[in-house]
Amino acid sequence: MKRVYADLHLCIDCDRMEHFSRVVSKASKLGYTLIAVPFRKFSEEQIRQVRETCERSDVDFASRVDLRPRTPEELISFLRKLRRRFEIVAVMCESKSVARQAAKDRRVDLLNFPQPDFRRGFFDAAEAELASNCLASLEIDVKPLLTLEGPARIRLLSSLRREVATAREFHVPVVISSGVSDEMLMRRPRELAALASLFDLSGVQAREAVSKNPAAIVKRNREKLGSKFVAPGIRIIRRGKNR
């Protein structure tokens, strides 16, 4: 079976369809078979156009929303409104309280920790334990590794090593995404996996982080959003009419 390679965080402006089409074509040539792009607003028509563009390049598309709540209560409100509209829900955790709420909410798929200030908190044991009991994965964007230099990159790698070690200890899946908005920064899936070795993911774990783990999230959520889903492990089976 052909391995699915995924980039769940291509930060491309979907309003610029010509540019978007060019990026999708490049993603296909680089070896991706599944991509996700965060939408700023929900539009059925725009999602349809994006899917059609991806289909022309033989790339599967998953709709995504990046939530940036300021409080746990705001996160709960966002999830109530948006969970069933998108195939992937990611929370950009910029405070401890939001991170804790996101980690324990089964409606959250990805925990992403933007790190402009390396002295602030990391993905720690508390979030990891909560996430391990739910369905959230730790998402790591490689863009900062490509753009930072010198001491800033060293501090980032130190932070990522701690986060990955914590995720492995509590069996939280890791997803490696690009997080790029510039097509010049796009890399092949195996190149993203190679970068993951810098923060102590093994070769097998790194490949799973760009293939098996992200693909599993999309598959699970498409089943949930389907008309036959009732609850985890429960599906509606439609039978033929009784004679």
C-alpha positions as CSV (number, residue, x, y, z in Angstrom):
1,M,0.0,0.0,0.0
2,K,1.3,3.4,-0.9
3,R,2.3,5.5,2.1
4,V,0.4,8.7,2.6
5,Y,2.6,11.7,3.2
6,A,0.8,14.7,4.8
7,D,1.4,18.4,5.6
8,L,-1.4,19.4,7.8
9,H,-0.3,23.0,8.2
10,L,0.3,24.7,4.9
11,C,-0.5,28.4,5.7
12,I,-1.5,29.5,2.2
13,D,-4.0,32.2,1.5
14,C,-7.0,30.4,-0.1
15,D,-8.3,33.7,-1.5
16,R,-5.4,33.8,-4.0
17,M,-6.5,30.8,-6.0
18,E,-3.8,31.1,-8.7
19,H,-1.1,31.1,-6.0
20,F,-2.8,28.3,-4.1
21,S,-3.0,26.2,-7.2
22,R,0.7,26.6,-7.8
23,V,1.5,25.6,-4.2
24,V,-0.7,22.5,-4.4
25,S,1.0,21.5,-7.6
26,K,4.4,21.9,-5.9
27,A,3.2,19.9,-2.9
28,S,2.2,17.1,-5.2
29,K,5.6,17.1,-6.9
30,L,7.3,17.0,-3.5
31,G,5.5,13.8,-2.7
32,Y,2.5,14.9,-0.6
33,T,-0.8,13.1,-1.0
34,L,-2.7,14.9,1.8
35,I,-2.6,18.6,2.8
36,A,-4.5,20.8,5.1
37,V,-4.9,24.6,5.0
38,P,-6.3,26.7,7.9
39,F,-9.3,28.8,7.0
40,R,-9.9,32.2,8.6
41,K,-13.6,31.9,8.0
42,F,-16.0,29.1,7.1
43,S,-17.2,29.1,3.5
44,E,-18.7,26.0,1.8
45,E,-18.0,27.5,-1.6
46,Q,-14.4,28.3,-0.9
47,I,-13.8,24.8,0.5
48,R,-15.4,23.3,-2.6
49,Q,-13.1,25.4,-4.9
50,V,-10.0,24.4,-2.8
51,R,-10.9,20.7,-3.0
52,E,-11.4,20.8,-6.7
53,T,-8.0,22.5,-7.1
54,C,-6.3,19.8,-5.0
55,E,-8.1,17.0,-6.9
56,R,-6.6,18.3,-10.2
57,S,-3.1,17.7,-8.7
58,D,-4.1,14.3,-7.1
59,V,-3.8,15.7,-3.6
60,D,-6.3,15.0,-0.9
61,F,-7.5,18.0,1.0
62,A,-8.6,18.4,4.6
63,S,-10.2,21.5,5.9
64,R,-8.6,23.0,9.0
65,V,-9.2,25.8,11.5
66,D,-6.6,27.3,13.9
67,L,-8.2,28.4,17.1
68,R,-6.4,31.2,19.1
69,P,-8.6,31.5,22.2
70,R,-7.6,33.8,25.0
71,T,-9.4,31.9,27.7
72,P,-10.6,28.3,28.3
73,E,-14.2,29.5,28.1
74,E,-13.5,31.1,24.7
75,L,-12.0,27.8,23.5
76,I,-15.1,25.9,24.5
77,S,-17.3,28.4,22.7
78,F,-15.2,28.1,19.5
79,L,-15.4,24.3,19.6
80,R,-19.1,24.3,20.1
81,K,-19.5,26.5,17.0
82,L,-16.8,25.1,14.7
83,R,-16.0,21.4,15.5
84,R,-18.4,19.9,13.0
85,R,-17.5,22.3,10.2
86,F,-13.9,21.4,9.9
87,E,-12.0,18.1,9.5
88,I,-9.1,19.3,11.6
89,V,-9.3,21.5,14.7
90,A,-6.0,22.8,16.0
91,V,-5.5,25.0,19.0
92,M,-2.6,27.5,19.1
93,C,-1.8,27.2,22.8
94,E,-0.4,30.6,23.9
95,S,-1.3,30.3,27.6
96,K,-1.2,27.4,30.2
97,S,-4.9,27.6,30.9
98,V,-5.8,27.3,27.3
99,A,-3.3,24.4,26.8
100,R,-4.8,22.5,29.7
101,Q,-8.4,22.9,28.4
102,A,-7.4,22.0,24.9
103,A,-5.5,18.9,26.0
104,K,-8.5,17.4,27.9
105,D,-11.1,18.2,25.2
106,R,-11.7,15.3,22.8
107,R,-12.9,17.8,20.1
108,V,-9.3,19.1,19.7
109,D,-7.1,17.3,17.2
110,L,-3.8,19.2,17.4
111,L,-2.0,21.1,20.1
112,N,0.4,23.6,18.6
113,F,2.7,25.7,20.8
114,P,4.0,28.8,19.0
115,Q,7.2,29.8,20.7
116,P,8.2,33.4,20.2
117,D,9.5,33.5,23.8
118,F,11.4,30.4,24.7
119,R,11.4,31.3,28.4
120,R,7.7,30.7,28.6
121,G,6.1,27.3,29.3
122,F,6.5,24.3,27.2
123,F,4.3,21.3,26.5
124,D,4.7,19.7,29.9
125,A,3.7,16.6,31.7
126,A,0.3,18.0,32.8
127,E,-0.8,18.7,29.2
128,A,0.7,15.4,28.0
129,E,-1.2,13.3,30.6
130,L,-4.5,15.0,29.7
131,A,-3.8,14.6,25.9
132,S,-2.9,10.9,26.3
133,N,-6.4,10.3,27.8
134,C,-8.1,12.1,24.9
135,L,-7.3,12.3,21.2
136,A,-5.0,15.3,20.8
137,S,-1.6,15.1,19.1
138,L,1.3,17.4,19.5
139,E,2.0,19.4,16.3
140,I,5.4,20.7,15.6
141,D,5.9,23.3,12.8
142,V,9.4,23.2,11.2
143,K,9.2,26.7,9.8
144,P,11.1,28.2,12.7
145,L,13.9,25.7,12.2
146,L,14.2,27.0,8.6
147,T,14.1,30.7,9.4
148,L,15.8,31.1,12.8
149,E,19.6,31.3,13.2
150,G,22.2,31.1,15.9
151,P,21.2,31.1,19.6
152,A,17.5,31.4,18.8
153,R,17.6,28.1,16.8
154,I,19.6,26.4,19.6
155,R,17.0,27.5,22.2
156,L,14.2,26.2,19.9
157,L,15.8,22.8,19.5
158,S,16.3,22.5,23.3
159,S,12.6,23.3,23.8
160,L,11.5,20.8,21.1
161,R,13.6,18.1,22.6
162,R,11.8,18.5,25.9
163,E,8.4,18.6,24.3
164,V,9.0,15.5,22.2
165,A,10.5,13.6,25.2
166,T,7.4,14.5,27.2
167,A,5.1,13.4,24.4
168,R,6.9,10.0,24.0
169,E,6.8,9.4,27.8
170,F,3.0,9.8,27.8
171,H,2.4,8.2,24.3
172,V,1.0,11.3,22.7
173,P,1.3,11.1,18.9
174,V,3.6,13.7,17.3
175,V,2.7,15.4,13.9
176,I,5.3,17.2,12.0
177,S,4.0,20.0,9.7
178,S,5.6,22.7,7.7
179,G,3.7,25.8,9.0
180,V,5.1,27.7,6.0
181,S,3.4,30.4,4.0
182,D,6.2,30.8,1.5
183,E,6.5,28.1,-1.2
184,M,10.3,28.5,-1.2
185,L,10.3,27.1,2.3
186,M,8.4,23.9,1.3
187,R,10.4,20.7,1.8
188,R,9.9,17.0,0.9
189,P,8.2,14.8,3.5
190,R,11.4,12.9,4.1
191,E,13.3,16.2,4.6
192,L,10.8,17.1,7.3
193,A,11.3,13.7,8.9
194,A,15.1,14.3,8.7
195,L,14.7,17.6,10.5
196,A,12.8,15.7,13.3
197,S,16.0,13.8,14.1
198,L,17.3,17.2,15.5
199,F,14.8,16.9,18.3
200,D,15.4,13.2,19.0
201,L,12.6,11.5,17.0
202,S,13.9,8.1,15.7
203,G,13.7,7.4,12.0
204,V,10.5,5.4,12.3
205,Q,8.9,7.9,14.6
206,A,9.8,10.8,12.3
207,R,8.3,9.0,9.3
208,E,5.1,8.3,11.2
209,A,4.9,12.0,12.2
210,V,4.6,13.0,8.5
211,S,2.5,10.0,7.4
212,K,0.7,7.6,9.7
213,N,-0.2,10.1,12.5
214,P,-1.6,12.9,10.5
215,A,-3.5,10.5,8.1
216,A,-5.1,8.8,11.1
217,I,-6.5,12.1,12.4
218,V,-8.1,12.9,9.1
219,K,-9.5,9.4,8.7
220,R,-11.0,9.4,12.2
221,N,-12.6,12.8,11.8
222,R,-14.1,12.0,8.4
223,E,-15.7,9.0,9.9
224,K,-17.1,11.2,12.7
225,L,-18.5,13.7,10.3
226,G,-20.1,11.0,8.2
227,S,-23.8,10.3,8.4
228,K,-23.3,6.8,9.7
229,F,-21.4,7.9,12.8
230,V,-23.2,7.6,16.2
231,A,-20.4,7.4,18.7
232,P,-16.9,5.9,18.9
233,G,-17.3,2.3,17.9
234,I,-20.9,2.7,16.9
235,R,-22.1,3.0,13.3
236,I,-25.4,2.9,11.5
237,I,-25.6,0.0,9.1
238,R,-28.3,0.5,6.4
239,R,-29.8,-2.7,5.2
240,G,-32.0,-3.5,2.3
241,K,-35.8,-3.4,2.6
242,N,-37.4,-6.4,4.1
243,R,-39.2,-8.6,1.6
